[in-house]
């Protein structure tokens, strides 16, 4: 249960954080002073933008949750589970950043979610001590 909660927080923090960073950087890049592209002044302006800082804080929260989940769960589970944020990122970009999202991009996101479902229902192995003191690998279905 704690893994599901931490991964859910991580996915939400990552998706909202990326959306805020994108919004903040697009707002800054749209200013006439930065029409020529990236510059040191643009970076300094970005460092003063509260939307960008909110995105950074949420991505730090994502990373903290990701590290926590890795401390007790398998990487082969945690990494695909956090990838569920891809479809959330697409949704947030479409809804809040008004980005056009093609049908093929939506389908690609759906394929990722289906892959996540396969990983979530996959066999999990863990090392356990047998009664005679030797280690054995125990396999269990998670779905």
C-alpha positions as CSV (number, residue, x, y, z in Angstrom):
1,X,0.0,0.0,0.0
2,X,2.8,2.5,0.8
3,X,4.4,1.9,-2.5
4,X,1.1,2.7,-4.3
5,X,0.7,5.9,-2.3
6,X,4.3,7.1,-2.8
7,X,4.3,6.3,-6.5
8,X,0.9,8.1,-6.9
9,X,2.4,11.2,-5.2
10,X,5.5,10.9,-7.3
11,X,3.5,10.7,-10.6
12,X,1.3,13.7,-9.7
13,X,4.2,15.8,-8.6
14,X,6.2,14.9,-11.7
15,X,3.3,15.7,-14.1
16,X,2.3,19.0,-12.5
17,X,5.9,20.0,-12.0
18,X,6.7,19.5,-15.7
19,X,3.6,21.4,-16.7
20,X,4.5,24.3,-14.5
21,X,8.1,24.4,-15.8
22,X,6.8,24.3,-19.4
23,X,4.3,27.1,-18.7
24,X,6.9,29.2,-16.9
25,X,9.5,28.8,-19.6
26,X,7.0,29.5,-22.4
27,X,5.9,32.6,-20.7
28,X,9.4,33.8,-20.4
29,X,10.4,32.9,-23.9
30,X,7.4,34.8,-25.3
31,X,8.8,38.1,-23.9
32,X,10.2,40.3,-26.7
33,X,13.5,40.6,-24.9
34,X,14.1,36.9,-25.3
35,X,13.0,36.5,-28.9
36,X,16.5,35.5,-30.0
37,X,16.4,32.3,-27.9
38,X,18.1,31.2,-24.8
39,X,20.4,33.6,-23.0
40,X,21.9,34.2,-19.5
41,X,19.2,36.9,-19.0
42,X,16.5,34.4,-19.8
43,X,18.0,32.0,-17.2
44,X,18.1,34.8,-14.6
45,X,14.5,35.7,-15.4
46,X,13.5,32.1,-15.0
47,X,15.1,31.9,-11.6
48,X,12.8,34.7,-10.4
49,X,9.6,33.2,-11.7
50,X,7.4,31.6,-9.0
51,X,5.8,29.2,-11.5
52,X,9.1,27.8,-12.4
53,X,10.1,27.5,-8.7
54,X,6.8,25.7,-8.0
55,X,7.7,23.2,-10.8
56,X,11.2,22.7,-9.4
57,X,9.8,22.0,-5.9
58,X,7.3,19.5,-7.3
59,X,10.1,17.8,-9.2
60,X,12.2,17.6,-6.1
61,X,9.2,16.0,-4.4
62,X,9.0,13.5,-7.3
63,X,12.6,12.6,-6.9
64,X,12.3,12.2,-3.1
65,X,9.3,9.8,-3.6
66,X,11.1,8.0,-6.4
67,X,14.2,7.4,-4.1
68,X,11.9,6.3,-1.3
69,X,10.1,3.8,-3.4
70,X,13.4,2.4,-4.7
71,X,14.5,1.8,-1.1
72,X,11.9,-0.9,-0.7
73,X,10.6,-1.8,-4.2
74,X,12.3,-3.2,-7.3
75,X,13.5,-0.8,-9.9
76,X,11.9,-3.0,-12.5
77,X,8.5,-2.1,-10.9
78,X,9.1,1.5,-9.7
79,X,10.4,2.9,-13.0
80,X,7.5,1.6,-15.2
81,X,5.0,2.6,-12.5
82,X,6.2,6.2,-12.5
83,X,6.0,6.1,-16.3
84,X,2.2,6.3,-15.9
85,X,2.9,10.0,-15.6
86,X,3.4,10.1,-19.4
87,X,-0.4,10.0,-20.1
88,X,-1.0,12.6,-17.3
89,X,1.7,14.8,-18.8
90,X,0.0,14.6,-22.2
91,X,-3.4,15.4,-20.6
92,X,-2.1,18.4,-18.6
93,X,-0.3,19.8,-21.7
94,X,-3.4,19.5,-23.7
95,X,-5.8,20.9,-21.1
96,X,-3.7,23.6,-19.4
97,X,-1.1,24.5,-21.9
98,X,-3.4,24.3,-24.9
99,X,-1.0,22.0,-26.8
100,X,-2.4,20.2,-29.7
101,X,-2.3,16.4,-29.1
102,X,-2.7,14.1,-32.1
103,X,-4.6,10.8,-32.1
104,X,-1.3,9.0,-32.5
105,X,0.2,10.7,-29.5
106,X,-2.8,9.8,-27.4
107,X,-2.6,6.2,-28.6
108,X,1.1,6.1,-27.8
109,X,0.3,7.2,-24.3
110,X,-2.4,4.5,-24.0
111,X,0.2,1.9,-25.1
112,X,2.5,3.1,-22.3
113,X,-0.3,2.7,-19.8
114,X,-1.1,-0.8,-21.0
115,X,2.6,-1.7,-20.6
116,X,2.4,-0.3,-17.0
117,X,-0.6,-2.6,-16.4
118,X,1.4,-5.6,-17.6
119,X,4.4,-4.7,-15.3
120,X,2.0,-4.1,-12.3
121,X,0.5,-7.6,-12.8
122,X,3.8,-9.3,-13.4
123,X,5.5,-11.8,-11.2
124,X,7.5,-10.4,-8.3
125,X,10.4,-12.2,-6.9
126,X,11.9,-11.8,-3.4
127,X,14.6,-13.5,-1.5
128,X,13.3,-15.3,1.6
129,X,15.0,-17.4,4.3
130,X,14.0,-21.0,4.3
131,X,13.5,-22.9,7.6
132,X,17.0,-24.5,7.1
133,X,18.6,-21.0,7.0
134,X,19.3,-21.0,3.2
135,X,18.0,-18.3,0.9
136,X,15.4,-19.1,-1.7
137,X,13.6,-17.1,-4.3
138,X,9.9,-16.8,-3.8
139,X,7.7,-15.7,-6.6
140,X,4.2,-14.2,-6.2
141,X,1.7,-12.7,-8.5
142,X,0.8,-9.0,-7.7
143,X,-2.6,-9.1,-9.4
